[in-house]
Amino acid sequence: MGNKEHFKFSNAVVLAPLLAVLSIWTVFWVEVKFGFNFNDYGIYPRRISGLRGIVFSPFIHGSVSHLYNNTIPLAVLTAFLFYFYRQTAVKALIIGVVLSGFITWAIARPSYHIGASGIIYVLVSFIFFKGIFTKYFRLVALSLVVVFIYGSMIWYVFPVEGNISWEGHLAGFSTGLFMALFLKVNTPEPKKYEWEKEDYEEEHDPFLRHFDENGNFIEDKSDAEPEIKVKYHYRESKDE
């Protein structure tokens, strides 16, 4: 599969981020508009009822600032995922949500853990490590872009602030690394030059024919342009 077929723009590159952003903002709008509080639907560690938060918690946010801080990274990273890893994007999202949520449920402090930041850490980790592991130049470049933009997020997988679910961040980061290691993705075949092909023979290479065994240049007369000869025919003028 070539570059044009692999890195191909599709409607999902726009629709997936748009749907993700609309979902979290709609849930928050419903809370504010009708006076609901969905925090109880977040992940509550080691409580059976808290397992429902694995599905619901990414849509729930505690404040406008919390919501806003997650909106742009979620949109950008989801677009990256569906453009560069479109064949495995849906699978990566499903596994990322479920596995990171379950790890949070297993290791976090006894409190309600909400917000899309867990899945954001999944995407950052997966896109970065998968690009490095594939060693394909475009995906490696994408990894460097992600590090440049979101590299500072790594500090929040540690308990630097008490009101932030660092456990959810750690769970998301670990899940992304796990998926990068074990989730297979298709990458374009690297371009092979003539000398890299199995049937390549040096003696038939038109370029190498210009050099001898010592690397000295040899002018190949057979490749030279034929000499152009111009012949003139003189005729006497009949007017004379």
C-alpha positions in Angstrom: 0.0 0.0 0.0 1.4 3.3 -1.1 1.5 6.6 0.8 -1.6 8.0 -1.1 -3.7 4.9 -0.2 -2.5 4.8 3.4 -2.5 8.4 4.4 -5.8 9.3 2.9 -8.2 12.0 4.0 -11.7 10.7 4.9 -14.8 12.1 6.5 -13.9 10.3 9.7 -10.9 12.7 10.2 -13.4 15.5 10.7 -16.5 13.6 12.0 -14.7 11.7 14.8 -13.2 14.7 16.5 -16.4 16.7 16.0 -18.5 13.9 17.5 -16.1 13.5 20.5 -16.2 17.3 21.2 -20.0 17.6 20.8 -20.5 14.6 23.1 -18.6 16.0 26.0 -20.0 19.5 25.6 -23.6 18.2 25.2 -23.3 16.3 28.5 -22.0 19.3 30.3 -24.8 21.5 28.8 -27.4 19.1 30.0 -25.9 19.2 33.5 -26.0 23.0 33.6 -29.3 23.4 31.8 -31.3 20.9 33.9 -29.3 21.0 37.1 -28.0 17.5 36.9 -24.8 16.2 38.4 -23.4 13.2 36.7 -20.3 12.8 38.8 -21.8 9.7 40.4 -21.4 8.1 37.0 -17.7 8.5 37.1 -15.2 5.7 37.9 -15.3 4.9 41.6 -12.4 2.5 42.3 -13.0 -1.0 43.6 -16.7 -0.5 43.8 -19.0 -2.6 41.5 -21.2 0.4 40.7 -18.0 2.4 39.8 -17.4 0.1 36.8 -20.1 2.0 34.9 -17.7 5.0 34.9 -15.4 3.1 32.5 -17.9 4.0 29.8 -19.5 7.2 31.2 -16.6 9.0 32.8 -14.9 10.4 29.6 -18.1 12.4 28.9 -18.3 14.0 32.4 -16.5 17.1 33.4 -16.5 19.1 36.7 -16.2 22.6 35.3 -15.9 24.7 32.2 -12.2 25.0 32.5 -11.9 21.2 32.9 -14.0 20.8 29.8 -12.1 23.4 27.8 -8.7 22.0 28.7 -9.7 18.6 27.3 -11.5 19.8 24.2 -8.7 20.9 22.0 -6.3 18.0 22.7 -9.2 15.5 22.3 -10.1 17.0 18.9 -6.5 17.2 17.6 -5.4 13.8 18.8 -8.5 12.1 17.5 -7.9 13.7 14.1 -4.3 12.5 14.1 -5.5 9.0 15.0 -8.1 8.7 12.2 -5.8 10.2 9.6 -2.6 8.3 10.3 -4.0 5.1 11.8 -7.4 5.0 10.2 -7.6 1.2 9.9 -7.1 0.7 13.6 -8.5 3.9 15.0 -11.9 2.6 16.2 -10.3 -0.5 17.8 -7.7 1.7 19.5 -10.3 4.0 20.9 -12.5 1.1 22.3 -9.5 -0.7 23.8 -8.1 2.6 25.1 -11.4 3.6 26.9 -12.0 0.1 28.4 -8.5 -0.8 29.5 -7.5 2.7 30.8 -10.8 2.9 32.7 -10.4 -0.5 34.2 -6.8 0.2 35.3 -8.1 3.5 36.9 -10.8 1.5 38.7 -8.2 -0.9 40.0 -5.5 1.4 41.2 -7.0 4.9 41.9 -7.9 6.6 45.2 -11.5 6.1 46.5 -13.1 9.0 44.7 -15.0 9.7 41.6 -12.7 10.0 38.6 -14.2 11.9 35.6 -13.1 13.6 32.4 -11.7 12.8 29.0 -8.1 13.3 30.1 -7.6 9.5 30.5 -8.3 8.9 26.8 -6.2 11.9 25.9 -3.2 10.3 27.6 -4.1 7.0 25.7 -3.9 8.9 22.4 -0.7 10.8 23.2 1.1 7.6 24.4 -0.2 5.4 21.5 0.6 7.9 18.7 4.0 8.7 20.1 5.2 5.2 20.8 3.6 3.6 17.7 5.3 6.1 15.5 8.7 5.4 17.1 8.2 1.6 16.9 7.2 1.6 13.2 10.3 3.6 12.3 8.3 5.0 9.3 9.5 8.5 8.7 6.0 10.2 8.6 4.9 8.5 11.7 8.1 9.3 13.5 7.6 12.9 12.5 4.1 12.7 13.9 5.5 11.4 17.2 7.9 14.3 17.4 5.0 16.7 16.8 3.0 15.1 19.6 6.0 15.4 22.0 6.5 19.0 21.0 2.9 19.9 21.7 1.9 17.6 24.6 5.3 16.5 26.1 4.7 18.5 29.2 1.7 16.3 30.1 4.1 13.6 31.3 4.4 15.3 34.7 0.7 14.8 35.4 1.1 11.0 35.5 2.6 11.7 38.9 0.8 13.0 42.0 1.8 16.6 41.5 -1.7 18.0 42.2 -4.2 16.5 44.6 -7.3 17.5 42.7 -6.2 15.9 39.5 -6.7 12.2 38.7 -3.1 11.3 38.1 -4.1 7.7 38.4 -6.3 8.1 35.3 -3.5 9.8 33.4 -1.1 7.0 34.4 -3.6 4.4 33.3 -4.1 6.1 30.0 -0.4 6.5 29.4 0.2 2.8 30.2 -2.6 1.7 28.0 -1.3 3.7 25.1 2.1 2.1 25.4 0.6 -1.3 25.7 -1.4 -0.8 22.5 1.6 0.6 20.7 3.5 -2.6 21.5 0.8 -5.1 20.6 -1.7 -3.5 18.3 -0.7 -4.1 14.7 -1.0 -1.3 12.1 -0.4 -1.2 8.4 2.4 1.1 7.2 3.3 1.9 3.6 5.9 -0.3 1.9 9.3 1.6 1.9 10.4 2.6 -1.6 13.0 0.3 -3.0 15.6 1.6 -5.4 16.9 -0.6 -8.2 20.1 -1.6 -6.3 17.9 -2.8 -3.4 15.9 -5.3 -5.4 16.8 -9.0 -5.3 17.1 -9.3 -9.1 19.5 -6.4 -9.3 22.7 -7.0 -11.4 25.5 -4.5 -11.4 26.7 -5.3 -14.9 23.4 -4.3 -16.3 23.2 -1.0 -14.5 23.6 1.8 -17.2 25.0 4.1 -14.6 27.7 1.8 -13.2 28.8 1.0 -16.8 30.5 4.4 -16.7 33.0 3.2 -14.1 35.7 0.5 -14.0 36.5 -1.8 -11.1 38.7 0.9 -9.6 35.9 3.5 -9.7 37.4 5.5 -12.6 35.0 7.1 -15.0 34.8 5.6 -18.4 33.1 7.4 -21.3 30.7 5.1 -23.0 30.7 6.0 -26.7 27.5 3.9 -27.2 25.5 6.3 -25.1 26.8 9.4 -26.8 24.5 11.3 -29.2 25.2 10.6 -32.8 27.2 13.2 -34.6 25.1 15.4 -36.8 26.6 16.2 -40.2 25.2 18.9 -42.4 25.7 18.7 -46.2 25.2 21.7 -48.5 24.2 21.3 -52.1 24.8 24.3 -54.3 22.7 24.9 -57.4 23.2 27.4 -60.1 20.6 30.0 -60.4 18.6 29.9 -63.6 18.3 33.7 -63.6 21.9 34.1 -64.5 
